[in-house]
Amino acid sequence: MSKKLANIGNSFCPQALFLYGTKKDDGTPDFGLFCWFSYINTMTEKGPGMGVMCCIGEDKLTKDLIRKNGVFSANLVTEDLLPLADYYGNVSGRENPDKMRHMPTVENGLVLDVPTIAESPVTLELRVQKEIHMAEGSDVFLCEISGVSMKEELMNQAVPFIDRYLSVMPVLAGGEFRYVTADGRDMGHWGEPMQELAEK
Ligand SMILES: Cc1cc2nc3c(=O)[nH]c(=O)nc-3n(C[C@H](O)[C@H](O)[C@H](O)COP(=O)(O)O)c2cc1C
C-alpha cells in the first residue's frame, strides 16, 4: 500500500480560521474562533446561492447567541489578528464575563445587524437557514451568505490575485493543533500566540 491509516484529523488539509461575531443581549459583541467551516450551495427565495456550513461543538456562548439571533459574522483571521484570535478560541465566553476586555475595532455589518472586525480584511455576514443536530455537543449550522465585505485594495483586479492573496496573510489550522501561514510558516501551537496579549 502506498499509504498507512493515520489518526482521523485534518493534518495537511488546512482550514481557514474565522472569528465568529455575535451580539449579546446588551448589544455588545462576543467573538469566538472557529475552523470547522466550509462552503455549500444554498437555495433561497432569490434562487441558488452560496452558503456555508459551520460545525459548533459543545455548548458555548457563540452557539447560544447564533441560535437566539439567527445571524452572525465570520471574520477571516490574519497574522496580525492571531494573538487575539487564539485568545478568543481558548477563553470561554460563558465562563468569563470579562472575555471581551481584549477587543479589536468593532463595526456593524453592512447587511445584517452583526458585530464585525475592522482589522479583518474579509468578513462574511451569515444568516442561519437550518440547524442539524449531529450528536451530543455537535451541531451544524447551514447558513446563507447575506454579504461579503473586504478591504477595497483586495478588489483591485489590476493587481495579480496571488499578490492580493498573500497581502491578506491568512492563518490556517494546518493540523496537529498548529497554526500555519498560507505561505508555509509555523505560527505556534493553539494556546501559544495568546500569551503575547498577557504580556501587554
Ligand atoms: C484553532 C481553534 C479552532 C476552533 N474551532 C472551533 C470550531 O470549528 N467549532 C467549535 O465549536 N469550536 C471551535 N473552537 C473552540 C472555540 O473557539 C471556543 O469554544 C471559544 O470559547 C468560543 O467562544 P465563546 O465561548 O465566546 O462562544 C476552536 C478553538 C481554536 C483554538
The ligand as an ORCA input file, in Angstrom:
! r2SCAN-3c Opt
* xyz 0 1
  C      -7.822     26.979     16.452
  C      -9.186     26.793     17.054
  C     -10.257     26.430     16.263
  C     -11.530     26.220     16.806
  N     -12.564     25.825     16.004
  C     -13.768     25.533     16.544
  C     -14.848     25.046     15.720
  O     -14.749     24.959     14.490
  N     -16.010     24.710     16.351
  C     -16.181     24.848     17.704
  O     -17.265     24.523     18.223
  N     -15.206     25.369     18.485
  C     -14.021     25.713     17.949
  N     -13.004     26.205     18.733
  C     -13.293     26.498     20.154
  C     -13.998     27.860     20.368
  O     -13.275     28.924     19.787
  C     -14.139     28.096     21.881
  O     -15.113     27.190     22.376
  C     -14.479     29.532     22.290
  O     -14.591     29.584     23.696
  C     -15.768     30.046     21.652
  O     -16.043     31.352     22.093
  P     -17.274     31.638     23.104
  O     -17.022     30.803     24.350
  O     -17.197     33.113     23.372
  O     -18.504     31.207     22.393
  C     -11.740     26.422     18.204
  C     -10.659     26.827     19.010
  C      -9.394     27.001     18.441
  C      -8.245     27.414     19.323
*
